[in-house]
Amino acid sequence: MKILVIGSGGREHALVWKLAQSPHAEQIWCAPGNAGIAQERTAKSGQLVECVPIAADDLAKLLAFAQEKKIDLTVVGPDNPLALGIVDLFQQHGLRIWGPNQKAAQFEASKVFSQGFMEQYGIPTARAGTFTDAVSAKKFAESLGGKCAVKADGLALGKGVLVCANMVEAAKAIDEILVTKAFGAAGAQIVIQEYLEGVEISLHALCDGKTAKLFPTSQDHKRALDGDRGLNTGGMGTYSPTPFVTQTQLNEMGRLILGPWLKGCVAEGIDFRGILYPGLILTQHGPRVIEFNARFGDPETQVYLPRLENDLVELLDASASGTLGRVELKWSLLASVCVVMASGGYPGSYAKGKVISGLEEAAKLPNTKVFHAGTAMAGNDIVTNGGRVLGVTAWAADLKSAQTAAYAAVDKIQFEGAQVRRDIAAKAL
Ligand code: AMP
């Protein structure tokens, strides 16, 4: 099978790495990919994965490329091409592609849509309101005592959520999005949710339009600094499974969230084939969904895929074909930990082009994989090329050993200004 993966982050490296292990994968391309992805080989033919310089949101060029290479399966990593309708476009041209279509991708692309859907179909969520004008938005925020999350409706590079502790912050956030238009058209509408206290976890479910199969638990570390301090980031590390949720509780969340979600999808004519990734907060009163994503998490994928025992090509094919009901997801009992190495300054501004050393030594460690995110080649060097640079991942029989192994690999790798949290998975130990 000829496979095209779209995207360039750690998530896409993990996807390519796992797809390349499948006996179905003969040749893999990645658009645009990164320096680590370009080092992967398919197990079947030993061919190197080829990175092609096409941006993940350049739908016309991606379509032309897939047609030219006669790609059998395209796998979409990031949210943006999904929101732009890449799945619909490829299907109109008779190409097989995995991911939700544009209507289904609304769960991530529109927070207003998601909030309305959750309320209509009885999915447990935060008390919330949807607004287009600042005056009524502020009135609602006041009714919550100013403690709230103000969210731009559309995609805003993960920056469209402003968590506020009081009315001064809430008013500023509302003005920033609705009046100053900090997020442009993505902020034409906002959702304001009550602030929820509790442990935050993410769920993943692979869906085929009729069935949703839950993954094990994982936990992300969103803040830049140890002890969950500092600014919100795309994610500084993950581990799986998390002890904060038992299997019984996970099954109960599946019943509470995925049950009504699937019913709602049928009622609305939404054919969701892809990953549904709800973010939730475990409150005193039970789990509450704060958002839906419509793709694999990053860096959650980096800890899930080393634990997945199924052939990923077969799984994604079943998801796209509507035959997931016949498949059982199999997970190893191992624990896995991913520690992100980021550029100094991230999530603010940062320099690029710093030479990365020690990757070869880290690659020699057993049960360890260094997934690349923001990396590129410069001559013979691998250099930094983004905020999150590497996702250093290890797996072992227990979480403590996986954590030790991940940090042992981190300590082999250097680049100027590298920023690493030293407490990934510490909460769970
Ligand atoms: P989102 O992109 O909607 O998940 O929001 C980004 C981050 O803001 C989440 O990971 C939470 O840490 C925080 N957040 C969002 N909504 C809420 C809420 N209703 N209560 C508390 N924290 C929230």
Residues whose N, C-alpha, C, O or C-beta is under 5 A from the ligand:
A	BS01	AMP	A126 A149 V161 Q193 E194 Y195 L196 G279 I290 E291
